[in-house]
Amino acid sequence: MKIVHIINSLASGGAEKLLLDTLPIYKEKGIVVDLLVLNGTSSPFMQALKETACCSIYSLGLNSVYNPIQVFKLIPFLKKYEIAHVHLFPTQYWVVLAKLLSFSKIKLILTEHNSTNPRLENRFIAVLDRLFYRFYDKVICVSNEISNTFKNYTGIRESKFVVIENGIDLIKIHEAKPYFKNEISNLFSAKDFIMIQVARFDKQKDQETVIHSLTYLRENVKLILVGEGVFKTKCRELVQELKLQERVLFLGQRMDVPQLLKTADVVVLSSRYEGLSLSSIEGMASGKPFVASDVPGLQEIVSGAGILFKQGDAKELANTIERLLTDEVYYQETVNSCLKRSEQFEIQLMVEKHIHLYQTIV
């Protein structure tokens, strides 16, 4: 059984991180799985995956992932594998077109990572989606909410959908050692209470609300923002406007996220929507309280374990942080609940479910 995962790139993001974490596990289980990226621009994720030597990595070059020429570049690869496991738009379109043009008999699996995205609001795209989804043998949804959304959205038969929740390497998170706070930056001291958010800077995420929350909190509450993206400059400008330069640290994309989570006092994910967020699971597994926006995708994971606040409400977020800062019992109860919830998302279990699905369609 030969499988290829196909994705836009390994630049950054939850789907990309999921491949970085899971591809080595397939090799451990004796499954031949390779990776094909439409854009092979170097990135920390790409370098880290190469260092594992777990699979062959192919790139279609450095062209835009939206360039239709990608369809023709995909065709030779589809003839080499029995299954293509596809992630993200527009790769999910190009792979279908490449299969049709090549007359390949390859089986196609698509993973839907988010319940909300701009395509759902575009009537023209919706028509195309309903057409293209019919060519996939299975559609993996990472949560029940996403499954229900796309069943209704596509109108295709329910038997094509399967729910397999994302997973993380719990052992890696649990064994990570924290830094001393002043090792990360001279902005920090041992007496500071540090929030951390790990997320891309784009319109889906909402780092602005976390930044604004600092204006309601005491001076020793500080913030680490991990990630890259087009909205990063906008967030830097907001920090300067609010005169918070001494309280906010931008760290860019990092490969030591478990250590950073362990160093912080509370993990936050402020977002406008999510699928099944790896960052949220990692946050709950870190041994720190996890606080997230009350939005689709996060409600399903966090409710009853971590703490939810109204999306975009910096004051409510600040009130939550203040209580965690001052109420040790509440802090520890939240930690315990988060740790227990995170145990449901072991990455080995997720990979085993994927392998079982592959075996059923070959």
Backbone hydrogen bonds in HBPLUS format (Angstrom, degrees):
<---DONOR---> <-ACCEPTOR-->    atom                        ^
c    i                          cat <-CA-CA->   ^        H-A-AA   ^      H-
h    n   atom  resd res      DA  || num        DHA   H-A  angle D-A-AA Bond
n    s   type  num  typ     dist DA aas  dist angle  dist       angle   num
A0082-GLU N   A0002-LYS O   2.95 MM  80  5.49 151.2  2.04 138.8 147.4     1
A0083-ILE N   A0002-LYS O   3.27 MM  81  6.63 151.8  2.36 155.1 159.1     2
A0003-ILE N   A0032-VAL O   3.08 MM  29  6.31 162.9  2.11 154.7 159.9     3
A0034-ASP N   A0003-ILE O   2.91 MM  31  6.38 158.1  1.96 150.7 155.3     4
A0004-VAL N   A0083-ILE O   2.99 MM  79  6.44 153.9  2.06 154.0 162.2     5
A0085-HIS N   A0004-VAL O   2.83 MM  81  6.16 159.2  1.87 148.6 155.8     6
A0005-HIS N   A0034-ASP O   2.89 MM  29  6.26 166.8  1.90 153.6 153.5     7
A0036-LEU N   A0005-HIS O   2.80 MM  31  6.12 157.7  1.85 168.0 173.0     8
A0006-ILE N   A0085-HIS O   2.90 MM  79  6.20 155.4  1.96 147.4 152.1     9
A0087-HIS N   A0006-ILE O   2.95 MM  81  6.25 148.6  2.05 167.9 175.7    10
A0007-ILE N   A0036-LEU O   3.13 MM  29  6.63 153.1  2.20 159.0 167.1    11
A0038-LEU N   A0007-ILE O   3.10 MM  31  6.54 152.6  2.18 150.8 159.1    12
A0039-ASN N   A0008-ASN O   2.86 MM  31  6.10 152.4  1.93 165.4 174.7    13
A0017-LYS N   A0013-GLY O   2.92 MM   4  6.12 156.3  1.98 147.8 155.1    14
A0018-LEU N   A0014-GLY O   2.89 MM   4  6.06 149.3  1.99 145.8 154.5    15
A0019-LEU N   A0015-ALA O   3.22 MM   4  6.56 149.9  2.32 142.7 148.8    16
A0020-LEU N   A0016-GLU O   3.12 MM   4  6.47 158.9  2.17 147.8 153.6    17
A0021-ASP N   A0017-LYS O   3.02 MM   4  6.27 150.7  2.11 148.3 155.4    18
A0022-THR N   A0018-LEU O   2.91 MM   4  6.03 148.2  2.01 146.7 155.6    19
A0023-LEU N   A0019-LEU O   3.04 MM   4  5.67 170.2  2.05 147.3 150.0    20
A0025-ILE N   A0022-THR O   2.88 MM   3  5.25 128.9  2.15 110.0 124.5    21
A0026-TYR N   A0022-THR O   3.25 MM   4  6.69 148.6  2.36 156.4 165.4    22
A0028-GLU N   A0024-PRO O   3.20 MM   4  6.53 154.1  2.27 142.1 148.8    23
A0029-LYS N   A0025-ILE O   3.10 MM   4  6.39 138.6  2.28 143.7 154.5    24
A0029-LYS N   A0026-TYR O   3.04 MM   3  5.12 128.8  2.31  96.9 110.8    25
A0031-ILE N   A0026-TYR O   2.98 MM   5  5.20 168.8  2.00 147.4 143.7    26
A0030-GLY N   A0027-LYS O   2.95 MM   3  5.03 163.3  1.98 109.8 113.2    27
A0035-LEU N   A0056-SER O   2.98 MM  21  6.33 168.2  2.00 167.1 170.6    28
A0058-TYR N   A0035-LEU O   2.80 MM  23  6.18 166.3  1.82 157.4 161.8    29
A0037-VAL N   A0058-TYR O   2.86 MM  21  6.29 163.7  1.88 158.4 160.3    30
A0060-LEU N   A0037-VAL O   3.03 MM  23  6.49 146.7  2.15 157.8 167.0    31
A0040-GLY N   A0061-GLY O   2.86 MM  21  5.73 166.1  1.88 161.8 166.5    32
A0047-GLN N   A0043-SER O   2.94 MM   4  6.19 165.7  1.96 160.2 163.6    33
A0048-ALA N   A0044-PRO O   2.92 MM   4  6.03 160.7  1.96 147.5 153.1    34
A0049-LEU N   A0045-PHE O   2.97 MM   4  6.17 156.2  2.03 149.5 155.4    35
A0050-LYS N   A0046-MET O   3.02 MM   4  6.26 159.4  2.06 149.5 155.1    36
A0051-GLU N   A0047-GLN O   3.08 MM   4  6.31 150.4  2.17 145.9 153.6    37
A0052-THR N   A0049-LEU O   3.11 MM   3  5.32 140.6  2.27 101.9 112.8    38
A0053-ALA N   A0050-LYS O   3.09 MM   3  5.40 143.7  2.23 106.1 116.2    39
A0067-ASN N   A0064-SER O   3.14 MM   3  5.44 168.2  2.16 112.6 115.6    40
A0070-GLN N   A0067-ASN O   3.03 MM   3  6.08 174.2  2.03 132.8 134.7    41
A0071-VAL N   A0068-PRO O   2.98 MM   3  5.75 153.5  2.05 121.9 127.1    42
A0073-LYS N   A0069-ILE O   3.30 MM   4  6.64 151.4  2.38 147.8 156.1    43
A0074-LEU N   A0070-GLN O   2.99 MM   4  6.15 137.6  2.18 147.5 157.7    44
A0074-LEU N   A0071-VAL O   3.25 MM   3  5.31 133.0  2.48  94.8 106.9    45
A0077-PHE N   A0074-LEU O   2.97 MM   3  5.57 128.5  2.24 118.8 132.1    46
A0078-LEU N   A0074-LEU O   3.30 MM   4  6.57 149.4  2.40 153.6 162.3    47
A0080-LYS N   A0077-PHE O   3.03 MM   3  5.46 163.8  2.06 115.1 120.4    48
A0107-LYS N   A0082-GLU O   2.93 MM  25  6.16 173.6  1.94 149.1 147.1    49
A0084-ALA N   A0107-LYS O   2.88 MM  23  6.29 159.4  1.92 166.8 173.1    50
A0109-ILE N   A0084-ALA O   2.92 MM  25  6.21 161.7  1.95 162.6 161.9    51
A0086-VAL N   A0109-ILE O   2.67 MM  23  5.99 171.1  1.68 164.4 163.4    52
A0111-THR N   A0086-VAL O   3.03 MM  25  6.41 157.8  2.08 173.1 177.2    53
A0092-GLN N   A0088-LEU O   3.04 MM   4  6.11 147.0  2.15 146.0 155.8    54
A0093-TYR N   A0090-PRO O   2.85 MM   3  5.40 143.2  1.99 117.3 127.6    55
A0094-TRP N   A0090-PRO O   3.16 MM   4  6.51 163.3  2.19 158.2 162.1    56
A0095-VAL N   A0091-THR O   3.01 MM   4  6.10 165.3  2.04 161.0 162.9    57
A0097-LEU N   A0093-TYR O   3.11 MM   4  6.44 167.0  2.12 159.4 162.6    58
A0098-ALA N   A0094-TRP O   2.89 MM   4  6.07 156.3  1.95 148.9 155.9    59
A0099-LYS N   A0095-VAL O   2.95 MM   4  6.17 153.6  2.02 147.8 154.5    60
A0100-LEU N   A0096-VAL O   3.02 MM   4  6.32 161.7  2.06 153.0 157.5    61
A0101-LEU N   A0097-LEU O   2.97 MM   4  6.17 160.1  2.01 151.0 156.1    62
A0102-SER N   A0098-ALA O   3.01 MM   4  6.01 141.0  2.16 141.0 150.8    63
A0103-PHE N   A0099-LYS O   3.01 MM   4  5.88 120.8  2.37 142.5 154.9    64
A0137-ASP N   A0108-LEU O   2.80 MM  29  5.45 139.2  1.96 139.3 151.2    65
A0110-LEU N   A0138-LYS O   3.06 MM  28  6.52 158.3  2.11 151.4 157.5    66
A0140-ILE N   A0110-LEU O   2.67 MM  30  6.02 151.3  1.75 157.8 165.7    67
A0112-GLU N   A0140-ILE O   2.76 MM  28  6.13 164.3  1.78 173.3 178.8    68
A0120-LEU N   A0117-ASN O   3.03 MM   3  5.87 148.9  2.13 126.7 132.9    69
A0121-GLU N   A0118-PRO O   3.03 MM   3  5.47 151.7  2.12 111.5 119.8    70
A0122-ASN N   A0119-ARG O   3.22 MM   3  5.27 157.8  2.27 104.0 110.6    71
A0126-ALA N   A0122-ASN O   2.85 MM   4  6.04 152.0  1.92 150.7 159.9    72
A0127-VAL N   A0123-ARG O   3.14 MM   4  6.43 150.9  2.23 144.6 149.9    73
A0128-LEU N   A0124-PHE O   3.21 MM   4  6.60 160.3  2.25 148.5 153.5    74
A0129-ASP N   A0125-ILE O   2.74 MM   4  5.98 162.4  1.77 159.0 164.3    75
A0130-ARG N   A0126-ALA O   3.05 MM   4  6.25 164.1  2.08 148.8 151.8    76
A0131-LEU N   A0127-VAL O   3.27 MM   4  6.55 143.5  2.41 139.4 148.8    77
A0131-LEU N   A0128-LEU O   3.03 MM   3  5.11 123.6  2.36  97.3 112.1    78
A0132-PHE N   A0128-LEU O   2.84 MM   4  6.14 169.2  1.85 163.8 165.4    79
A0133-TYR N   A0129-ASP O   2.84 MM   4  5.85 168.9  1.86 161.6 163.8    80
A0134-ARG N   A0131-LEU O   3.28 MM   3  5.70 142.7  2.43 106.5 115.9    81
A0135-PHE N   A0132-PHE O   3.04 MM   3  5.70 161.8  2.08 118.6 124.1    82
A0136-TYR N   A0133-TYR O   3.13 MM   3  5.53 165.8  2.15 112.9 117.3    83
A0139-VAL N   A0160-LYS O   2.80 MM  21  5.93 159.0  1.84 154.2 154.4    84
A0162-VAL N   A0139-VAL O   3.04 MM  23  6.30 153.0  2.12 152.8 151.9    85
A0141-CYS N   A0162-VAL O   2.88 MM  21  6.17 160.6  1.92 153.4 158.9    86
A0164-ILE N   A0141-CYS O   3.03 MM  23  6.21 148.0  2.13 146.2 156.2    87
A0147-SER N   A0143-SER O   3.08 MM   4  6.36 159.1  2.12 147.3 153.4    88
A0148-ASN N   A0144-ASN O   2.91 MM   4  6.18 164.1  1.94 154.9 157.9    89
A0149-THR N   A0145-GLU O   2.96 MM   4  6.17 158.8  2.00 148.2 154.5    90
A0150-PHE N   A0146-ILE O   3.00 MM   4  6.21 166.3  2.02 156.3 158.2    91
A0151-LYS N   A0147-SER O   2.94 MM   4  6.06 147.1  2.05 149.2 158.5    92
A0152-ASN N   A0148-ASN O   3.21 MM   4  6.33 164.8  2.24 145.8 149.1    93
A0153-TYR N   A0149-THR O   2.91 MM   4  6.04 151.3  2.00 140.9 150.3    94
A0154-THR N   A0150-PHE O   2.95 MM   4  5.70 166.5  1.96 138.3 141.6    95
A0155-GLY N   A0151-LYS O   3.09 MM   4  5.72 150.4  2.18 134.4 143.2    96
A0160-LYS N   A0157-ARG O   3.20 MM   3  6.04 166.7  2.22 121.0 124.9    97
A0161-PHE N   A0158-GLU O   2.97 MM   3  5.61 159.3  2.01 121.5 127.5    98
A0168-ILE N   A0345-PHE O   2.92 MM 177  6.30 156.0  1.98 162.1 158.9    99
A0347-ILE N   A0168-ILE O   2.94 MM 179  4.58 146.6  2.05 138.0 131.0   100
A0173-ILE N   A0169-ASP O   3.22 MM   4  6.60 156.0  2.28 150.7 157.2   101
A0174-HIS N   A0170-LEU O   2.85 MM   4  6.06 170.7  1.86 157.6 160.2   102
A0175-GLU N   A0171-ILE O   2.89 MM   4  5.95 155.2  1.95 152.5 158.3   103
A0176-ALA N   A0173-ILE O   3.31 MM   3  5.41 152.1  2.40 101.9 109.9   104
A0183-GLU N   A0180-PHE O   2.85 MM   3  5.22 152.5  1.92 112.2 121.5   105
A0184-ILE N   A0181-LYS O   3.23 MM   3  5.65 140.8  2.39 106.6 115.4   106
A0188-PHE N   A0185-SER O   3.18 MM   3  5.76 164.9  2.20 113.1 117.4   107
A0192-ASP N   A0189-SER O   3.08 MM   3  5.53 162.8  2.11 114.8 120.3   108
A0193-PHE N   A0220-ASN O   2.85 MM  27  6.07 160.3  1.89 146.6 153.2   109
A0222-LYS N   A0193-PHE O   2.89 MM  29  6.21 155.9  1.95 147.2 154.7   110
A0265-ASP N   A0194-ILE O   2.80 MM  71  5.18 160.0  1.84 141.2 148.2   111
A0266-VAL N   A0194-ILE O   3.21 MM  72  6.60 144.2  2.34 157.3 156.7   112
A0195-MET N   A0222-LYS O   2.80 MM  27  6.12 169.7  1.81 155.7 157.2   113
A0224-ILE N   A0195-MET O   2.83 MM  29  6.20 150.7  1.91 145.0 154.5   114
A0196-ILE N   A0266-VAL O   3.09 MM  70  6.58 136.1  2.29 151.9 164.3   115
A0268-VAL N   A0196-ILE O   2.83 MM  72  5.90 175.7  1.84 161.4 161.9   116
A0197-GLN N   A0224-ILE O   2.98 MM  27  6.44 154.3  2.05 161.5 169.5   117
A0226-VAL N   A0197-GLN O   2.92 MM  29  6.22 172.6  1.92 163.5 166.0   118
A0199-ALA N   A0226-VAL O   3.01 MM  27  6.31 161.8  2.04 169.5 163.6   119
A0201-PHE N   A0228-GLU O   2.94 MM  27  5.65 162.2  1.97 122.3 125.8   120
A0231-PHE N   A0201-PHE O   3.02 MM  30  4.86 171.2  2.02 131.2 129.3   121
A0205-LYS N   A0202-ASP O   3.14 MM   3  5.64 125.9  2.45 109.8 121.5   122
A0272-ARG N   A0204-GLN O   2.76 MM  68  5.42 171.5  1.77 175.5 175.8   123
A0206-ASP N   A0270-SER O   2.90 MM  64  5.10 145.5  2.02 141.9 130.7   124
A0211-ILE N   A0207-GLN O   3.01 MM   4  6.31 161.7  2.04 157.4 162.8   125
A0212-HIS N   A0208-GLU O   2.89 MM   4  6.14 165.4  1.91 153.7 157.4   126
A0213-SER N   A0209-THR O   2.99 MM   4  6.16 142.1  2.13 140.0 150.1   127
A0214-LEU N   A0211-ILE O   3.16 MM   3  5.69 146.6  2.27 111.4 119.6   128
A0215-THR N   A0212-HIS O   3.03 MM   3  5.68 149.8  2.13 116.7 124.3   129
A0216-TYR N   A0213-SER O   3.08 MM   3  5.60 159.3  2.12 113.9 120.3   130
A0217-LEU N   A0214-LEU O   3.09 MM   3  5.05 160.2  2.13 104.4 110.6   131
A0221-VAL N   A0218-ARG O   3.10 MM   3  5.86 165.2  2.12 125.0 127.4   132
A0223-LEU N   A0247-ARG O   2.80 MM  24  6.17 160.6  1.84 164.5 171.2   133
A0249-LEU N   A0223-LEU O   2.83 MM  26  6.24 157.9  1.88 158.6 166.2   134
A0225-LEU N   A0249-LEU O   2.86 MM  24  6.17 166.3  1.88 166.0 167.1   135
A0251-LEU N   A0225-LEU O   2.96 MM  26  6.16 169.9  1.97 156.1 158.9   136
A0227-GLY N   A0252-GLY O   2.77 MM  25  4.56 144.8  1.89 103.1 109.4   137
A0232-LYS N   A0229-GLY O   3.16 MM   3  5.62 165.1  2.19 117.1 119.9   138
A0235-CYS N   A0231-PHE O   3.06 MM   4  6.39 151.6  2.15 148.4 155.9   139
A0236-ARG N   A0232-LYS O   2.92 MM   4  6.26 153.7  1.99 151.6 159.2   140
A0237-GLU N   A0233-THR O   2.95 MM   4  6.22 156.4  2.01 150.9 157.1   141
A0238-LEU N   A0234-LYS O   3.03 MM   4  6.31 146.4  2.15 140.1 149.3   142
A0239-VAL N   A0235-CYS O   2.98 MM   4  6.27 155.6  2.04 148.7 154.5   143
A0240-GLN N   A0236-ARG O   3.07 MM   4  6.40 157.0  2.13 148.6 154.2   144
A0241-GLU N   A0237-GLU O   2.90 MM   4  6.10 157.4  1.95 146.7 153.5   145
A0242-LEU N   A0238-LEU O   2.96 MM   4  6.16 151.4  2.04 149.4 156.0   146
A0244-LEU N   A0239-VAL O   2.90 MM   5  5.14 174.1  1.90 152.5 154.4   147
A0243-LYS N   A0240-GLN O   3.03 MM   3  4.81 152.6  2.11  98.0 106.4   148
A0247-ARG N   A0244-LEU O   2.84 MM   3  5.25 162.8  1.87 119.9 124.6   149
A0260-LEU N   A0256-ASP O   3.12 MM   4  6.43 156.9  2.17 152.7 159.9   150
A0261-LEU N   A0257-VAL O   2.86 MM   4  6.07 161.5  1.89 163.1 167.4   151
A0262-LYS N   A0258-PRO O   3.06 MM   4  6.27 156.2  2.12 144.0 150.3   152
A0263-THR N   A0259-GLN O   3.06 MM   4  6.27 132.7  2.30 137.5 149.9   153
A0263-THR N   A0260-LEU O   3.11 MM   3  5.02 129.9  2.38  92.9 106.5   154
A0264-ALA N   A0260-LEU O   3.11 MM   4  6.39 147.8  2.21 149.9 157.0   155
A0267-VAL N   A0289-PRO O   2.94 MM  22  6.20 170.9  1.95 174.9 174.8   156
A0291-VAL N   A0267-VAL O   2.85 MM  24  6.24 161.5  1.89 161.3 167.7   157
A0269-LEU N   A0291-VAL O   2.88 MM  22  6.40 145.0  2.00 153.1 162.6   158
A0293-SER N   A0269-LEU O   3.10 MM  24  6.60 148.1  2.21 160.2 155.5   159
A0274-GLU N   A0296-PRO O   3.20 MM  22  6.32 147.8  2.31 154.0 160.3   160
A0281-ILE N   A0277-SER O   3.29 MM   4  6.66 155.5  2.36 143.3 148.9   161
A0282-GLU N   A0278-LEU O   2.87 MM   4  6.09 169.0  1.88 159.1 162.3   162
A0283-GLY N   A0279-SER O   2.86 MM   4  5.93 151.1  1.94 139.0 147.6   163
A0284-MET N   A0280-SER O   3.01 MM   4  6.26 155.6  2.07 144.6 149.9   164
A0285-ALA N   A0281-ILE O   2.95 MM   4  6.17 142.1  2.09 145.0 156.0   165
A0286-SER N   A0283-GLY O   3.32 MM   3  5.28 155.3  2.38  99.6 106.8   166
A0307-ILE N   A0290-PHE O   2.94 MM  17  6.36 162.1  1.97 156.3 162.4   167
A0292-ALA N   A0307-ILE O   2.84 MM  15  6.31 159.2  1.88 162.6 169.8   168
A0309-PHE N   A0292-ALA O   2.94 MM  17  6.28 147.4  2.04 149.6 157.7   169
A0295-VAL N   A0293-SER O   2.99 MM   2  5.62 126.5  2.28 107.1  91.5   170
A0294-ASP N   A0309-PHE O   2.76 MM  15  5.39 142.8  1.89 158.1 153.1   171
A0298-LEU N   A0295-VAL O   3.09 MM   3  5.70 143.9  2.23 131.7 142.3   172
A0299-GLN N   A0295-VAL O   3.06 MM   4  5.90 153.9  2.13 160.0 162.9   173
A0302-VAL N   A0298-LEU O   2.83 MM   4  5.75 173.3  1.83 164.7 167.1   174
A0303-SER N   A0299-GLN O   3.07 MM   4  5.30 156.1  2.13 132.9 140.2   175
A0305-ALA N   A0302-VAL O   2.86 MM   3  5.46 148.9  1.95 151.3 150.8   176
A0306-GLY N   A0302-VAL O   3.02 MM   4  5.09 135.6  2.22 133.5 144.6   177
A0313-ASP N   A0310-LYS O   3.02 MM   3  5.49 160.9  2.05 142.3 140.9   178
A0317-LEU N   A0313-ASP O   3.11 MM   4  6.41 160.1  2.16 150.5 156.4   179
A0318-ALA N   A0314-ALA O   2.89 MM   4  6.08 157.7  1.94 145.1 151.5   180
A0319-ASN N   A0315-LYS O   2.93 MM   4  6.21 153.8  2.00 148.1 155.0   181
A0320-THR N   A0316-GLU O   3.03 MM   4  6.29 151.8  2.11 145.4 152.6   182
A0321-ILE N   A0317-LEU O   2.96 MM   4  6.29 160.7  2.00 154.4 159.4   183
A0322-GLU N   A0318-ALA O   2.86 MM   4  6.05 159.0  1.90 151.0 157.1   184
A0323-ARG N   A0319-ASN O   3.05 MM   4  6.27 153.5  2.12 143.3 149.5   185
A0324-LEU N   A0320-THR O   3.07 MM   4  6.37 160.8  2.11 150.4 155.5   186
A0325-LEU N   A0321-ILE O   2.89 MM   4  6.08 145.3  2.01 146.4 156.8   187
A0326-THR N   A0322-GLU O   3.07 MM   4  6.24 139.2  2.25 142.6 152.2   188
A0326-THR N   A0323-ARG O   3.22 MM   3  5.21 128.5  2.50  94.6 107.4   189
A0327-ASP N   A0323-ARG O   2.80 MM   4  5.60 143.4  1.94 154.8 161.2   190
A0331-TYR N   A0327-ASP O   2.96 MM   4  6.17 158.4  2.00 152.6 159.5   191
A0332-GLN N   A0328-GLU O   3.00 MM   4  6.21 165.5  2.02 149.1 151.4   192
A0333-GLU N   A0329-VAL O   2.90 MM   4  6.10 158.8  1.95 153.3 159.8   193
A0334-THR N   A0330-TYR O   3.01 MM   4  6.14 156.1  2.07 146.7 152.6   194
A0335-VAL N   A0331-TYR O   3.04 MM   4  6.35 156.4  2.10 146.8 153.6   195
A0336-ASN N   A0332-GLN O   2.96 MM   4  6.18 166.1  1.98 152.3 154.9   196
A0337-SER N   A0333-GLU O   3.04 MM   4  6.23 160.2  2.08 146.8 152.0   197
A0338-CYS N   A0334-THR O   2.95 MM   4  6.11 158.6  2.00 150.9 156.9   198
A0339-LEU N   A0335-VAL O   2.96 MM   4  6.20 163.5  1.98 156.2 160.3   199
A0340-LYS N   A0336-ASN O   3.10 MM   4  6.28 162.0  2.14 147.5 152.0   200
A0341-ARG N   A0337-SER O   3.06 MM   4  6.27 159.5  2.10 146.6 152.0   201
A0342-SER N   A0338-CYS O   2.97 MM   4  6.18 158.5  2.02 153.3 159.0   202
A0343-GLU N   A0340-LYS O   3.32 MM   3  5.54 141.8  2.48 101.1 110.8   203
A0344-GLN N   A0341-ARG O   3.13 MM   3  5.95 168.4  2.14 122.9 126.5   204
A0345-PHE N   A0342-SER O   3.01 MM   3  5.63 168.6  2.03 122.8 126.2   205
A0350-MET N   A0346-GLU O   3.39 MM   4  6.79 155.2  2.46 146.7 153.5   206
A0351-VAL N   A0347-ILE O   3.03 MM   4  6.32 162.1  2.06 156.0 159.4   207
A0352-GLU N   A0348-GLN O   3.04 MM   4  6.26 159.1  2.08 147.6 153.3   208
A0353-LYS N   A0349-LEU O   3.10 MM   4  6.36 150.7  2.19 145.9 153.2   209
A0354-HIS N   A0350-MET O   3.04 MM   4  6.39 150.2  2.13 146.3 154.8   210
A0355-ILE N   A0351-VAL O   2.91 MM   4  6.21 163.8  1.94 156.9 160.5   211
A0356-HIS N   A0352-GLU O   3.00 MM   4  6.20 159.8  2.05 145.2 150.7   212
A0357-LEU N   A0353-LYS O   3.05 MM   4  6.25 153.7  2.12 142.2 149.1   213
A0358-TYR N   A0354-HIS O   2.91 MM   4  6.27 158.5  1.96 153.9 159.8   214
A0359-GLN N   A0355-ILE O   2.99 MM   4  6.27 160.4  2.02 152.8 157.5   215
A0360-THR N   A0356-HIS O   3.14 MM   4  6.40 138.4  2.33 141.1 151.6   216
A0360-THR N   A0357-LEU O   3.11 MM   3  5.19 128.8  2.39  97.2 110.7   217
A0361-ILE N   A0358-TYR O   3.23 MM   3  5.62 145.7  2.35 105.8 114.8   218
A0362-VAL N   A0358-TYR O   3.27 MM   4  6.40 136.3  2.47 152.9 163.2   219
